[in-house]
Amino acid sequence: MNGRCRKPLRTRALAVVAALLTVVAGLGVRTVADGAVAKYAGDALYTVLVCALVVLCAPRARPLAVAGSGLGVSWAVEFLQLTGLPAELSAHSPVARLVLGSTFNAPDLLWYAVGAAAAWAAHAGATSGGPAPRTAASR
């Protein structure tokens, strides 16, 4: 297996670890906090999880594209709550409740952005490990 094939596999493996750690963090926040702290931390972590799943599916995506995709999905789910469909599905399925929520809450939009920013920072930091390529001007 050459280096070009290993990098996406390594990136996907790291995305799985990040997704699992995000779920553990979300569950941990729920055990030590309640109310607004737990809710809004959960919102931010929801977007971080979506970003990890984006990286899992598209390991070569740039950090800004990953964060934008995660934020877009999170916002789309939140706005979908205005239709009542997630509430209906959540009444019948705990999984739907976890994934789709049930009630629109405008402050959630801000906390999704916080999660996207955190995911962007983590992804950008993880992908900037090597030295910058040399350009003609730097030679």
N, C-alpha and C positions, 0 to 999 in steps of 0.2 A: 504494500500500500504506500503510495507516494505522499509527500507532504501536503499536496493540494487536497487529497481525499481525507487526510487526518484532521485538518483544521475544522471543517464543518462537523465532523463526528465529535471532536473535543468541545466545540461550541455547543452542540446539542446536549452533550452530557452535562456541561455546566448549566445550561438552561433548565434541565431536569432538576439538578441540585437546587438551583435558585427557586424554582417553582415549589419544591418540597419545603425549603426553608421559609418561603413566604407563607405557605399554608400553616406551618408550625408557628410562625410569628403571629399570624392572625388568630390562631387558637389560643396562643399564649396571652395575647392582649385581652381576649375575652375572659380569660381566667383571672387576670390581675386587675382589670379595670372594667368599669361599666359606664353607662350613660354616653355622653357626647364623646368622651375620649375613645372609648371602645368603638363607637359607631364610625367616627371619622378616621380613626386609624385603620379600621376595616375597609373603608372606602379607598384609602390610599393604597393599601395592600392589595385590594382587588385589582387595581390598575397595574400594580407591579406584577401580579400573577399573570394578567393578560399579556403584558410585555414579555414575560418569560416564555409564555406559550407562542408568541409571535417569533421569538428567536428560535424556539424549538422547530417551528415550521419553516423559517427562513433564516438559517444561521449566518448568512452573509449580509443580512440587512444592516444598514447603518444605524447607529444609536438614535439619531433624530427620527428616522423612519419608524423604528420600533416604538419609540415613545409616542409619536403621533398616531400610530395605529392603535396602540393600547388606549390612549386617551379617546380616540374616535369610537372605539368599541364601547368603552365605559360610558361615554356620553350618550351613545345610541341606545344602550340598555336603559339608561336613566330616563331618556325622553320617551322610550317605549312604554315606560310606566304610566305615562299620561293617558294611554289608551285603555288601561284596565286589563289588558291581556296578561301581563305578568302576574297581577293579583289573582286572576282566575286560575292560571296554571299553578301558582304557588299554593293555592288552597288545596290542590290535589297531589302536590309533589314537593317533598322537602328539598330535592335537588333543584327543582325550578326556583324555589324560594331562595336558595343559596346563590344561584347563578343570575337570576333575573330580578330578585327583590320583589317588592309589591307596590310601593308608594313613592311617587315622585317627591324629591326633596332638593330644592335648588342649591343649598350649600354643598351637597354631595359633589356637584360639578367642580367646585374649587378643590376639594380633597382628591378627586380623581386627577386633577392637574398636578397636585403635589406628588402623588404617586408616580405619574408619568415623568416628572422632573427627577425624582429619585431613581427611577429605572434608567433614565437617560444618563445620569451621572455615573451609575454603577456600570452600565454597558460601555460608556465612553472610556471610563477608567480601565475596564478589563480589556478593551480592544486597542488601547494606546500603549501597550507594553513594550513594543520594539522601538528602535531608533527611527527617526524620521528619514525618509528616503532623501538621497542627495539630489539636488537640482543643479542645473548648469551654473546658476548664480553662486552656489555654495562651493564650487570646485576651485 
